[in-house]
Amino acid sequence: MQSWTDTLRFAFQPVVNLTTGGVAGLEILARPETGDVLAEARRNPELDGQLIVLAFRAAARKETLLPLYVNVFAGTLADLGGLTPLHDAVRAAGRLPWEVTIDIGPPYTHVPQQALLEAVGALRDQGFRISADGVGDGDAPLRLLTDMAPELVKLDASLLARPAAIGAMRTLCEQLGALLCVEGVETELQCAAARSAGAQLAQGELFAPPARLPAADVYVPPRTPGLAVTPRSGPSVREFVRPAALLPATASAGQVRALLTGSPDVSGVLLVDVHGVPVRSVHRSRFLLSMSGRYGHALYADRPAAKLGDPPRTVGVDATAWEVLEVVADGGRDRTSDDVAVVDRYGRCVGVVRLADLVRALAETRVEEAAGLNPLTRLPGSDAITGEVDRRIADGRSFALSWLDVDHFKQVNDGAGFAAGDELIRSVGRALQHAASDSTRVGHIGGDDFLVLADPEGLSPLATSMLDAPWSAGGRAVTLSLATVLCEPGTVTDHRQAASWLAPLKKAAKSLSGASWVLGRAGLPGHEILRGVAAAAASAGCAVAEPGRG
């Protein structure tokens, strides 16, 4: 009698890193030639448990070094309490649990949530990584998703047409420390939308269809210039993580040599302890040079590879690209080409970053930033500020958007000359930069107009510094006007709406004499006069309001 396993085949679909364009892992997909074993597996936890082991073994036979993604129904985990046979299969194949991500899929309805969470905890204790699949298009409760705290959240590409949903999920992922993956990407427009939404990973027919053999090459559309706005702190290291070549700390030099010679794209090997924590780093060129000497193989082949390695250089998953460069700079010059290990909160390796990827991305960022700088003040233009406004809206953060300009600037230019006017603008720009905190963004949008994006609590010191300073051009005293709109989460949907609330406040501030400051709140009528003639008159009878307070 023919077994159902005789007609079962598996396909592999790459999970692509949208920043580096490399393959971050392979998802293993069951492809039965007859019958519907997947429908049966949904009803039969024991069968589903067998499928996941067969899927892993199919991948292990392909001898791929890439991280693997295996699928399991949520009900299976809750019923079985874990996947002990999978753990045994991983060990038997010489792979490590943290190289395998468990894709937990719906349905979640009627699944005992506590039993599921206990099973997830058991898998995580064994070293497996957890992915929540079908989120946003399935029935996963948000409370359960939060309690699961997955390392990866997968969304269907259809949600790209709903930016609010994608933005909310990205915010949740940032809070959980999870990566965001978009599946089912079929067009370049969807790829661009996934990048714009902040997704780090994606998979779909656009990159490579599921295939019986792991894809050697994938197609990743080039990034559109200016699409992403990079925070001052620099892009996150999560955007550049590549799969790591891992071996146990006890591996011999011969085992490392076999891995490197069989995988020419691997630039180095990390030796990890039983918990997946890097203990030594083996650089490809230096290692092979040692082994290729006259007596190298005879001396080292059977000895621990750790003796030919170096202390690993590591960064946390929350580090920025600039912090990685600092780690590289602190090392010796002979190690500048070494991979840097990225570790999770437990110290376990989740991948590596290469210096070339970081330098390329940061250089592109700097070129884009330079192209958008105002030639007079060397401050970014409106695109950088409005892009950051949209990012803070998507993150659900409160912010204060301000418009600052020089009063009667045309008269300044006519009376003192354009050279004096230019110097005044440069002075205002320098003062704004000096007064800005780390979380404040300053932009020069042309003429005497500046945009300031700040946290509400950090705005008052900046306003005081700018409005109290004595300003002059060509011996003529001048004053500044400041208009601010406070935006709480949910009050504006994008930078255009924030700007529409700011426009009448600017007009109100310009109608006052002397240094002026007008404050309004998005979604609420009216405004407060914090500086100017009207504010001075009112101060005799009432206190001046502080921004950011009710």
N, C-alpha and C positions, 0 to 999 in steps of 0.2 A: 504494500500500500504506500502510495506517495505521501510523504509528510508535507505539512504546510510550509516547512522551512525549505523544502526543495524548490519551491516556486517563488521564494522571497529573495529579492535583490536589494541592494542599497546604492543610493546616489549621494554625491557630495556637492554641497553648494558653499562657495566661499563667503565668509563674513569679512567685509572690506573696511579698512581704516580710511575714512574720508579725507584725512589730512595727509598721510604719507602715501596713499594709493596702494599700500601693500595688503596682503591677505592676513587678517588677524586670527583666523581660525576656519574650521570646516564644520558645517552642520551636516549630520548624517541623517538621511531621509530614507525611510522604508519605502520600497517600491514593489509590492506584491504583483506577480504576473497573473494570478488568478485569485478570485475571491476578494473579500474585504477584511483582511486581517486587522486593519487599524480600527474598524468599527467594532470588531470583536474584542480587541485589546481595551477599548474604552469601557467595555462592560466587564472585562475579565482582568483584574489586577495581576494575577500570576502570569498571564500571557504577555501583558505589557512589560512586566519585569523581565521576561525572557527576551523580548524584542530589544530592549535597551542593551542587554549583554551582547546579543548578536550584532547589533549596530556597532558597538565599540570594537568587537573582534574583527568585523569587516574593515574598519578603518585601520586597525593595528596591522592587518595583513598588507596594507598598502605602504607601510613603513614611512608614513608621513610624520614629520616632527612638529607639525602645526598643532596648536590647541584644538580640541574637539568639542563639539556641541551635540549632546544626545537628548532626545525628546522623551518626555514621560508625562502622563496625565496626572493632574493633581490628585484625583481619586486614588490612583495607584499608590502614591507615596503615603497618603493617609491610611490606606488599608494595610500596606506592607510594613510601614514604620521605618522605611529606609530602603537601601539598595545594596545589601551585603554582597550578593553575587557580582554586581558590577565592580565593587571595590576589590573583590578577589581577582576579577578578570583584568583590571587595570594593573594590579601588582604583578600578576602572572605575565603580562605583556611587557613588563619592564618600564611602564609609563608611571607617571606620578599623578595622584588625584587632582592636584591643583592645575593640571593641564587639561582637565575635563570640566566643562560647564554643563550643568543639568538644566535643560530648558523645560520648565514646568508650564504645561499648557492647560487651557480650560477643557471641560467645564469645571467651575468651582461650586456651582449650585449644589446644595445638599452634601458637600464634602465637609466632614468634621474638621473645623478650622484648627482646633487645638492639636489634633492628631497630625494634621498637615504641618503645622509649625514645629512640632516635635521631630518629625521626620526631616524637615529642612535643617533643623539644628544638628541632627545626627550626621547628615551629609556634610554640613559645613565643618563639623568637628573632625571628620575624616579627611578634610582638605579639599573637597569638591567646591566649585563655585556655582552660584545659583543665578539663574536667569528666569524672569517672569515673562512668559510668552503670551501673545494675544491680548495684551493690555490695551484698553481703550476701545477695542472692538469685540471684547469678550465680556465675561461676567465676573471679573475679579474685583471684589470689594476693595475700596481704597484702604480701609483699616487693615485688611489682611495683607495687602501689598506693602504697607508701611511696616507691619510686624515681620514680614518675611525679610525685609531689608536686602533685596537682591543686589548682586554686583552688576547686573545688566537688566534693562527693561526693553522689551521689543514691542514696537508699535507698527501697525499696518500702514502702508503708504497712503491709503485713502484718508487718513487723518491729516495729511499735509494740507488738505483743503480747509481745515479748521484750525487756523493759527492759534486761537485762544486755547484749544485743547492741547496742542503741542507745547505751547509756552508753559501751561500749567504742569504738564508732565515733566518738562525740562527742569522746572523749579523743584519739583518733588525729587527728581533724580539727584540734583545738586545737594539737597538736604540729606538724602540717603547715601550719598557718595557712590551712586551708580552711574554707569555709562548708559547712553541712550542709543538704541539701534532702530533703524527704520527698515522693515522688510517689505518685499514686493515692489522694489523700485524698478520701473521699466523704462523711464524716459529721463533725458538729461534735465528736463525741467523739474522732475521730482527729486533728482539728485541735488540740484541747486537749492530747492526748497528745504531738503533735509539738512543741508549744510547751514542754510540761513536760520533754521530752527534750532541749531546748536547740537544736532546729532553727531556723535563721534564715529558711529559705525553704521553700515547699511549692507543689505544684501538684496539680490533680485536679478532678473534676467538681463538688466542693463550691464551688469558687471560680468556675470557668467551664469549660465543656466546650470541646474543640477546635472551632474555627469557621473558615469560609472568610475571614472578616474579623477582624482583630485586635480583641479585646474592649475596649470603651471603659470598661466598669465590671466590677468583680469583687465578689463577696460574701465578706467575711472576718468570721467570728464575733467578737464582742467578747471581749477577754481576760477570763478569770475572775479577780476580785480575789484577790490573795494566792497566785496559782498559781506565780509565779516568785519566787525569792529573789535579791535583788540584792546582790552583794558590796559591801563598804564602798567599794571603788574606783569603783563606779558601773557601769552597764550598758556593754557594749562598743559602740563606734561601728558595728561590723558590723551591729548590729540595726537601724540607722536609714538605711543606705545606700540612696539613690535613684539611678536612672540619671542620668547626666550628659549634658547637651547639649554635644557637642564639635564644634569646627571647627578646621581647621589654623591655626597661628599667623599665616599669611599671608592669612587670610580678610579680605575687605573689609567695611566697615561695611554696605554694601548686602546682603551675604550674611547677616550677623548679623540685620539688620532683617527680611529675608525669613523667617528661621527663627523669630524671636520673634513676628512677626505671624501666622504660620501655626500656631503652637503656643502657645495662650494659657496652658497649664499650666506652661510652662517659665519658671522664675524668673530664669534667667541662663544664660550661655554661657561655657564654658571654652575658651580658645584653647590648643592643645597643640602641641608640637614633633613632629618626625617619630617620636619614640620614645613619644609619648603623655604626656609630662611637661607639666603645666600651666605656661604662661608668663604668661598674663594672664587676668583674670576680668572678664567683662562683666555688669553688673547690669542687669536688664531695665528697671526704671523710670528709672534715671539715663541709660541709653543712649537709650531712646526719647524722653526729654525733650530730650536734646541734638539728636536727629534731627528732632524736631518743631518746632524753632524756625523763625523766618522764613526763614533761609538754611541751616538745618541739613542738609537733604538735599543741597543743592547743594554744601555745604562738605565733607561727610563721606562721601557715598555711595560714592565710588570710592577713598577713602583706607583705609589699613589699620585694621581694627577695633581693633587693639591700642592705638591712640592714644586710644581712648575707654574703655579698660579700666583695671583696677587690678592691682597685684601679687596673685597668688592667695594665699589663706590655705589652708594644707594641714595635714592630720593623717595619721598612719599608720593602717593598718588595725587595729593593735593598741591604738589609743587608746581611752580611755573617754569617756563623755558629758561628764564633768566637765572633762576636758582640752580638749574641743572648746569648751566655754563659756569656758575660760581664753583660748583663741585668739581667740574673738569679743570678749572683754572687753579684750584688748590692742590691738584695732584702734580706729579712730576711731568716734565715735558714728554717723556717717553710713553706716557699713558693717555695722551690727548685723543687718540683714536679708539680708546676702549669704550665699550658699551657701558651705559650707566643703568644699573638695575632699579626698577620701579617696584616698591614694596607697599603692601596694604597695611592696615593699622595693626596687624599681627606680625609684621615684619616679613611676611611671605612674598616671594617674588611673583608679580603679575605680568612681567614682561621687561623689555629693555628699551632704551631710547638711544639713538645714534646721533652723534654730534653733527653729522652732515645734514640730517633732517632738521635739526634745530636751527642751524646757521642759515639754511636755505629759507626756512619759514620766517625767521626774524629779519633777514635781509629783505624779503619781499614786503614784510610789514613796514619796514623803515622806508622803502621806496614809495609805497603807497601813501604813507604819512607825509613824506617830504613833498609829494606832488600836491597834497591838499593844504600845505602850510601857506599862510598869508605872507607875502614877501616882505612886508613892512615889520611885522611883529614876530614872525616865525611861529605863530600860534595856528593850531588847526582851524579849518573852516567849519561851516555849519553842519556838513555831513557827519563829521566825527561826533559832534555833540548830539545831533538828533538820533544818530545810531545808538549812542549810549543811552539816550532817553528811552528808546524802544526796548533796549535790553533790560533796563531797570523796571519798566512796566511789565515785561514778561516775567521778571523775577519776583514781582509783587512787592517791590520796595517803595517806600515813601521817598519823595525827592522834591527839591526846590529848584525851579528853572527861572533864571533871572536874565533880564536884558539891561545892560548898562551902556550909557553913552554920554558924550560931552554936550553940555547945554550950549546952544547957539554956535555950533562948531563952524558953520559957514562964516559967521562974523569973525571967528578966530582966524580962519584962513585969510579972509579979506583984509583984516587989520594987521595981523602979525606976520602974514606970509605963509606959504604952504610948507616951507622948511620947518618953521616953528610948530605948525600944526602937526607935521609928521613926527617931530620929536615928542610932542605931547602924547600922541597915540602910542608911540613906543614906550613912553614912561608909564602910561596907564596899563599897557600890556604886561610890562615887567612887574609892576606893583600887584596886579592880579595873580600872576604866577607865584610871587613871593607869599601872598596872603592865602593861597589855596592850600587846603589840606590834601592828604593822600587820596581821599575819595572824591575830591572836587575836580571837575573838568572845566577848563577855560577855553573858549574859542573866539576868534576874531572874524566876524562875518563880512567885514568891509567897512571902509570909511571910519567913523568913530563908534561903530556898533560892536559890542561884545556880548557873548552868551556865557553864562555861568551856570553849571549844573552842580548842585551840592546836596548833601544830606541836610535836612531841615535844621538840625541842631548845630551844624557847622556854618550856617549862613551869617548869623549875626556878627561874629568876629570879623569876617571878611567885609561885610557891609560897613562896619564901623571904621575899619582900616582904610577903605577906599573913600568914604564920604567925609571923614574927618581930616584927611590929608589936604594940605594947601596945594592947589594946582594953579599953574600959570603957563602962559605961552607968550613969548615976546614981551614980558613984563605986564601982561594983562591977566588978572585973576579970572579963573574959570571954575565952574562947578560941574558936578556929575549928577545924573539922574539914574535911579535904579528902580526897576519894576520886577516884582517876584510873584510867581504863582506856586502855591504849595499843592502838590498832587499826592493824594493818599491812594492806596491800592484800590482799583476799581473805579476811580473817578475819571480816568482818561484811557482811551484805547490805543493811542499811538502819539507820536511826537507832533503830528499835525493838530490834533485836538488840544494838546498842551499849549501849542503856539497860539491857537485861536483864543484860549483863555488869557494868554499873556498880552496879546495885542492891545486890548482896551486899558490894561493896567499901565502899559508904557505911555499911552496917550494921557492918562490921568497924572502920571508922574511928571511928564513934560509940561503940564499946565501949572505946576507949582513953581514958586520962585526959590532960588537958592538950591543948595544940595538937597535932593529929594529922594524919598523911598516910599513906594506904594506896594502894599502886600494884599494879594487876593488868594482865594482858595478855589480850586477847580470844583465845579459843580454847585457852587454857592454864589449868590448875587452879592454885589457890593465889594468894598475893599477898605483896608485900613491905611491911613496916612501915618507913616512912622517917622518921616523926615519932611522938611519943607515948611513954608510959611503957615499953612493950615495946621500942621502938627505942632508948631511952636505955639500957636494961639490956643490950641486945645490942651496943651500940657499944663496950662494954668488950672484947669478943672479936672483933668483925669490923667491916669498913668498911660504911658506909651506901651502898646502891646508888644510882646515878644513873639517873633516868628516861631512857628512849630508848637505853640501852646494854644489851648482852646480859649 
